[in-house]
């Protein structure tokens, strides 16, 4: 009898340990999937423990008027792990209100806003497409790297001051700008085309380098007040290739072609090409 009881206790313990292991991997990362979200009370899935890491183990489908994941703590990492979070035209896919957050490796699609994060955040290798407002929005001192924000209704990517956009794609924003940088930001190696207003814009003190802008409804690059514009191409935009309202913006070694007005304002640092002629 004692042996039978001990065996039953052991089996129960193994089951409990198995359930615990399924909730969090050996590395301490907490797994998220549709079944786990429903078991936890439904959407939004709430993250409230600081310094934790989460990983999708399946795609999430979020009902109307709900967020996908709400991060109410700081220093949280969410690895989408190649999966998607799909909305119904409202809410936010991932929204942080608690502090710096890292989101990486997956797709957020079909919300009002795809990803909304605070200062000091990182977004890497994320698709944020077909959202009814903005694709990706981050606060000051943030990094967006290797992301794609396509066919969002307003802006594709919006960053706060002192932030970096690197190797991103932001196309076909219906009524807004592909990449809208805060002051003193860096936009490098990105493409921005067929956006409703501008391809890339920054007001003060940015470095805009090595980007390609084309077929935007108004201007490819808008760069005002002490901004540096180098090594870009700006082609076939509806109004201008580069618009700089102040002489403190310098531009050099860019190629402008097929724009209604290739360059407006700013100060040339030479070696630009405007419709096949140095300008």
DOPA-673683 format. One record per residue (C-alpha): residue in three letters; z, y, x. Coordinates in pm, whole numbers, plus 32768, in hexadecimal, padded with zeros to 4 digits. Example, Ala and Ser with C-alpha at 12.3 -4.5 7.8 and 13.67 -1.06 7.14 Angstrom:
% residues 2
ALA, 830C, 7E3E, 84CE
SER, 82CA, 7F96, 8557
END
This chain:
% residues 279
UNK, 8000, 8000, 8000
UNK, 805A, 80EE, 811B
UNK, 7F0E, 80A6, 81C5
UNK, 7E51, 80E8, 8081
UNK, 7F0E, 8231, 804C
UNK, 7ED0, 829D, 81B1
UNK, 7D5F, 8252, 8185
UNK, 7D4E, 8325, 8048
UNK, 7DFF, 8447, 80F1
UNK, 7D13, 842F, 8219
UNK, 7BE2, 842E, 8135
UNK, 7C60, 8561, 807B
UNK, 7C9D, 8615, 81C4
UNK, 7B3E, 85C3, 823B
UNK, 7AAE, 864E, 80F6
UNK, 7B72, 8794, 811C
UNK, 7B03, 87B9, 8285
UNK, 799E, 8775, 821B
UNK, 79A9, 8888, 8116
UNK, 7A3D, 897A, 8212
UNK, 792F, 8925, 830D
UNK, 781F, 8965, 820C
UNK, 78AC, 8AC2, 81C9
UNK, 78BB, 8B28, 8336
UNK, 7804, 8A98, 845D
UNK, 78B4, 8A29, 859B
UNK, 7859, 8B77, 863D
UNK, 7920, 8C33, 8533
UNK, 77F0, 8CB2, 8477
UNK, 7812, 8CAB, 82FC
UNK, 76EE, 8C14, 8240
UNK, 765A, 8CBA, 810A
UNK, 756F, 8C20, 800B
UNK, 752E, 8C42, 7E97
UNK, 7627, 8B35, 7E32
UNK, 773C, 8BC7, 7F08
UNK, 7704, 8D24, 7E7A
UNK, 7719, 8CA2, 7D15
UNK, 7853, 8BDD, 7D6B
UNK, 78F0, 8D1A, 7DFC
UNK, 78BC, 8DD8, 7CB5
UNK, 774F, 8E3F, 7CC6
UNK, 769A, 8F6E, 7D4C
UNK, 76D6, 9043, 7E08
UNK, 7760, 8F5E, 7F15
UNK, 7883, 9026, 7FA7
UNK, 78CB, 902F, 811C
UNK, 7A28, 90BA, 8154
UNK, 7A9C, 902D, 82A3
UNK, 7A51, 9105, 83D6
UNK, 79B1, 906E, 8509
UNK, 791F, 8F43, 8450
UNK, 77C8, 8EA2, 8468
UNK, 7701, 8E19, 8343
UNK, 75C6, 8D46, 8337
UNK, 74DE, 8CF3, 8216
UNK, 7499, 8B82, 81EE
UNK, 73AE, 8BBC, 80C9
UNK, 72FD, 8CD9, 8019
UNK, 73B5, 8DAC, 7F17
UNK, 732A, 8E1D, 7DC7
UNK, 73EE, 8F42, 7D39
UNK, 73F5, 8F9F, 7BC6
UNK, 739E, 90FB, 7B47
UNK, 7492, 921C, 7B81
UNK, 754A, 9160, 7C94
UNK, 755D, 9184, 7E0D
UNK, 751F, 9055, 7EE3
UNK, 762C, 907C, 7FEF
UNK, 772F, 9195, 7FFE
UNK, 77D7, 91C3, 8150
UNK, 792A, 926C, 8123
UNK, 79A3, 922C, 8287
UNK, 793E, 929F, 83E4
UNK, 7899, 91E9, 8506
UNK, 77F3, 90E4, 8429
UNK, 76B9, 9021, 8486
UNK, 75D2, 8F8B, 8381
UNK, 74CA, 8E9A, 8401
UNK, 73C8, 8E5E, 82F2
UNK, 735B, 8D31, 83BD
UNK, 71F0, 8D48, 834E
UNK, 7248, 8D4B, 81DC
UNK, 7216, 8E59, 80D4
UNK, 72E7, 8F22, 7FDF
UNK, 7216, 8F75, 7EAC
UNK, 7273, 9073, 7DA2
UNK, 71F7, 90E5, 7C4F
UNK, 71A6, 9252, 7C98
UNK, 730B, 92D9, 7C97
UNK, 7441, 92D6, 7D71
UNK, 743E, 92AA, 7EEA
UNK, 73EA, 9171, 7FAB
UNK, 74F4, 91B2, 80B2
UNK, 75DB, 92E0, 809B
UNK, 76EF, 933A, 8190
UNK, 780E, 9422, 8139
UNK, 7915, 93A9, 822F
UNK, 788A, 93F6, 8388
UNK, 7784, 9392, 848B
UNK, 76B7, 9263, 8427
UNK, 75A9, 918F, 84C9
UNK, 749A, 90F1, 83F0
UNK, 738E, 9015, 8489
UNK, 7280, 8F0B, 8462
UNK, 7205, 8F01, 82FC
UNK, 7177, 8FAB, 81C9
UNK, 7209, 9095, 80C2
UNK, 7116, 90D2, 7FA6
UNK, 7100, 9164, 7E49
UNK, 723D, 9238, 7E2D
UNK, 726D, 93AD, 7DF1
UNK, 72CF, 93C7, 7F62
UNK, 729C, 92AB, 8053
UNK, 73A2, 92E5, 8163
UNK, 749C, 9408, 8168
UNK, 7587, 9419, 8294
UNK, 7679, 9516, 832A
UNK, 768F, 95B3, 8486
UNK, 767E, 94DC, 85C2
UNK, 75C1, 93C3, 8515
UNK, 74A9, 92DE, 858A
UNK, 7385, 924A, 84C8
UNK, 72A8, 9151, 8583
UNK, 717C, 9083, 8516
UNK, 71A4, 90D1, 83A4
UNK, 7092, 90F3, 829C
UNK, 70F1, 91ED, 818D
UNK, 6FCD, 91F9, 809A
UNK, 6F79, 9259, 7F34
UNK, 70BC, 9311, 7EF0
UNK, 70C3, 941E, 7DDF
UNK, 7154, 9527, 7EC9
UNK, 7183, 94F7, 8043
UNK, 7150, 93C5, 811A
UNK, 7251, 93F5, 8232
UNK, 734B, 9513, 824D
UNK, 744E, 9534, 8364
UNK, 7543, 9641, 83D1
UNK, 756D, 96F4, 851D
UNK, 756A, 9646, 8671
UNK, 74B8, 9515, 85EA
UNK, 73A1, 9430, 8663
UNK, 727E, 93A1, 859E
UNK, 71AF, 92AB, 8668
UNK, 7086, 91D1, 8613
UNK, 709A, 9210, 849C
UNK, 6F90, 9230, 838D
UNK, 6FB4, 930F, 825B
UNK, 6E7D, 92FB, 8185
UNK, 6E1F, 936C, 8025
UNK, 6F69, 9411, 7FD2
UNK, 6F5D, 9523, 7ECC
UNK, 6FFA, 9637, 7FA2
UNK, 703C, 961E, 811A
UNK, 7006, 94E6, 81E5
UNK, 710F, 9526, 82F3
UNK, 720C, 9643, 82F8
UNK, 72FC, 9675, 841B
UNK, 741A, 9763, 845A
UNK, 7442, 9841, 858D
UNK, 743D, 97B3, 86F0
UNK, 739C, 966F, 867C
UNK, 7281, 9597, 8703
UNK, 7157, 94FE, 864C
UNK, 70A5, 9409, 872F
UNK, 6F77, 9326, 86F2
UNK, 6F83, 9350, 857A
UNK, 6E77, 9352, 846C
UNK, 6E91, 943B, 8341
UNK, 6D5D, 943D, 8265
UNK, 6CF8, 9494, 8101
UNK, 6E2C, 9554, 8091
UNK, 6DB3, 95D2, 7F43
UNK, 6E49, 9732, 7F2F
UNK, 6F04, 9759, 8076
UNK, 6EF7, 9737, 81F0
UNK, 6ECA, 9601, 82C2
UNK, 6FD7, 9650, 83C6
UNK, 70BD, 9779, 838F
UNK, 7197, 97B2, 84BF
UNK, 72D4, 987F, 84CC
UNK, 7302, 998B, 85D6
UNK, 7303, 9926, 8747
UNK, 7273, 97D1, 86F7
UNK, 7176, 96F5, 87A9
UNK, 7047, 965B, 86FD
UNK, 6F85, 957A, 87E7
UNK, 6E79, 9470, 87CC
UNK, 6E63, 947F, 8650
UNK, 6D45, 9488, 8556
UNK, 6D45, 955B, 8419
UNK, 6C14, 955E, 833B
UNK, 6BA7, 95A0, 81D4
UNK, 6CEE, 9647, 8175
UNK, 6D03, 973B, 8053
UNK, 6D71, 9866, 8125
UNK, 6DA3, 9848, 82A1
UNK, 6D82, 972C, 8395
UNK, 6EA2, 9790, 847D
UNK, 6F81, 98C3, 845E
UNK, 70A0, 9962, 851B
UNK, 7130, 9AC0, 8503
UNK, 71EC, 9B03, 864A
UNK, 71F7, 9A7D, 87AC
UNK, 714D, 992D, 8784
UNK, 7078, 9860, 8871
UNK, 6F48, 97CC, 87C0
UNK, 6E81, 96EE, 88AA
UNK, 6D84, 95D5, 88AA
UNK, 6D56, 95C7, 8730
UNK, 6C22, 959C, 8656
UNK, 6C00, 965F, 8511
UNK, 6AD3, 9654, 842A
UNK, 6A59, 9693, 82CA
UNK, 6B96, 9740, 8254
UNK, 6B60, 9825, 812B
UNK, 6BC9, 9961, 81E0
UNK, 6C2A, 9959, 8352
UNK, 6C47, 9845, 8453
UNK, 6D62, 98DE, 8521
UNK, 6E46, 99FE, 84BE
UNK, 6F15, 9A72, 85E8
UNK, 6FD4, 9BBB, 85E3
UNK, 70C8, 9C73, 86C5
UNK, 70E4, 9BED, 882A
UNK, 703F, 9A9C, 87E8
UNK, 6F6F, 99E5, 88ED
UNK, 6E31, 9933, 8875
UNK, 6D88, 9852, 8977
UNK, 6C88, 9738, 8983
UNK, 6C51, 9718, 880B
UNK, 6B17, 96E9, 873C
UNK, 6AF1, 979F, 85F1
UNK, 69B4, 9753, 8534
UNK, 6912, 9797, 83E3
UNK, 6A3E, 983B, 8341
UNK, 69FA, 990E, 820D
UNK, 6A74, 9A5C, 8297
UNK, 6ADC, 9A50, 8404
UNK, 6B06, 9977, 8535
UNK, 6C34, 9A35, 85BB
UNK, 6CF0, 9B50, 8511
UNK, 6DF2, 9C10, 85DD
UNK, 6E71, 9D53, 8545
UNK, 6F11, 9DD2, 8688
UNK, 6E8B, 9E07, 87E9
UNK, 6FC1, 9D52, 8871
UNK, 6F1D, 9C07, 8816
UNK, 6E4A, 9B83, 8936
UNK, 6D35, 9A83, 891A
UNK, 6C64, 99D5, 8A24
UNK, 6B7A, 98AE, 8A5D
UNK, 6B49, 986A, 88EB
UNK, 6A08, 980F, 8837
UNK, 69B2, 98C0, 86F0
UNK, 687A, 9869, 862D
UNK, 67EE, 9889, 84D0
UNK, 6906, 9960, 8446
UNK, 68BC, 9A91, 8370
UNK, 696F, 9B58, 8482
UNK, 69C6, 9A97, 85BB
UNK, 6AE2, 9B75, 863D
UNK, 6BA6, 9C91, 85A4
UNK, 6CB0, 9D52, 8668
UNK, 6D7A, 9CD8, 8790
UNK, 6D28, 9D01, 8901
UNK, 6C28, 9C26, 89AC
UNK, 6C94, 9B79, 8AED
UNK, 6B22, 9B29, 8B2A
UNK, 6A52, 99EB, 8B32
UNK, 6A43, 99C4, 89B8
UNK, 68FE, 9951, 891D
UNK, 6893, 99F1, 87D4
UNK, 675F, 9953, 8738
UNK, 66DA, 98F3, 888D
UNK, 6727, 9A3E, 893C
UNK, 6851, 9A95, 8A17
UNK, 693D, 9B7D, 8962
END
